[in-house]
Amino acid sequence: MQVSDSPVNAAKCLCAKCPSFAGLPGFYCARGRARGKVICAGCKCRECAVFNENSLTDEYYCDHGEEGVEAVLKSVRKQKAEWEAGAATDETPAPADPEKKG
């Protein structure tokens, strides 16, 4: 769901109080990912009124933008499936496995 970038919603935003806050623009679920590097040190998204009022389901919008981590994972899975199906050339390295830790 698209979150309205309104002053009312911005006032409810918890991004600046989050341990992973990466600076401006903040209000990442509406404005997109952080400009700087995000150190994932905890997430306040699920505690935020904007998150709940807009029926959001993801976390770390600071790192993945308004589409959230699930959209990023979906894109990576699609690329991986295409590569595995032979859509890539022999010189193309396999995409990283989004499910694999480490």
C-alpha positions in Angstrom: 0.0 0.0 0.0 1.3 3.5 -0.9 1.7 5.6 2.2 0.7 9.3 1.8 3.6 11.6 2.4 1.4 14.0 4.4 2.4 16.2 7.4 0.0 14.2 9.6 1.7 10.9 8.7 5.1 12.5 9.0 4.4 13.6 12.5 3.5 10.0 13.5 6.7 8.6 12.0 9.1 6.8 14.3 12.1 6.6 11.9 14.1 9.2 13.8 13.7 7.1 17.0 14.8 3.9 15.4 18.2 2.3 16.2 18.7 1.8 12.5 17.9 5.4 11.5 20.2 6.4 8.7 19.5 10.1 8.4 17.4 12.0 5.9 14.9 11.7 4.4 13.3 9.7 7.2 9.7 8.6 6.9 11.1 5.9 4.6 7.8 3.9 4.0 6.5 7.0 2.1 9.7 8.7 0.9 11.9 5.8 0.0 15.2 4.4 1.2 17.9 6.2 3.2 20.6 8.0 1.2 23.3 6.7 3.5 24.3 3.2 4.5 21.8 1.5 6.8 23.2 -0.6 9.7 20.3 -2.9 10.6 20.3 -2.6 14.4 16.6 -3.1 15.2 13.5 -1.8 13.6 10.6 0.3 14.9 8.4 -0.1 11.8 5.9 -2.5 13.5 5.5 -0.1 16.5 4.7 2.9 14.2 1.2 4.2 13.9 1.8 4.9 10.1 2.7 1.2 9.7 -0.4 0.0 11.4 -2.8 2.5 9.9 -1.6 1.7 6.4 -1.6 -2.1 6.9 2.1 -2.4 6.0 3.6 -5.8 6.4 7.4 -5.2 6.0 10.3 -3.8 8.0 13.5 -1.8 7.3 11.9 0.5 4.7 15.1 2.6 5.4 17.1 0.0 3.7 14.7 -1.2 1.0 12.5 1.8 0.3 8.8 2.1 0.1 8.5 -1.2 -1.7 10.0 -3.0 1.4 12.2 -6.0 1.6 9.7 -8.4 0.2 9.6 -6.6 -3.1 13.4 -6.7 -3.2 13.5 -10.4 -2.4 10.9 -11.1 -5.0 13.0 -9.3 -7.7 16.1 -11.3 -6.6 14.3 -14.6 -6.7 13.0 -13.8 -10.2 16.5 -13.0 -11.4 17.8 -16.2 -9.9 15.0 -18.3 -11.4 15.7 -16.7 -14.8 19.4 -17.5 -14.5 18.8 -21.0 -13.4 16.5 -21.5 -16.4 19.3 -20.6 -18.7 18.3 -17.0 -19.4 21.9 -15.9 -18.5 25.0 -16.5 -20.5 27.8 -18.7 -19.3 29.8 -15.6 -18.3 27.1 -14.3 -16.0 27.7 -15.1 -12.3 24.8 -16.6 -10.4 22.8 -14.1 -8.4 23.2 -14.1 -4.6 20.7 -16.3 -2.8 18.5 -14.0 -0.7 17.6 -16.9 1.6 21.1 -17.8 2.4 22.7 -16.3 5.5 26.4 -15.4 5.7 
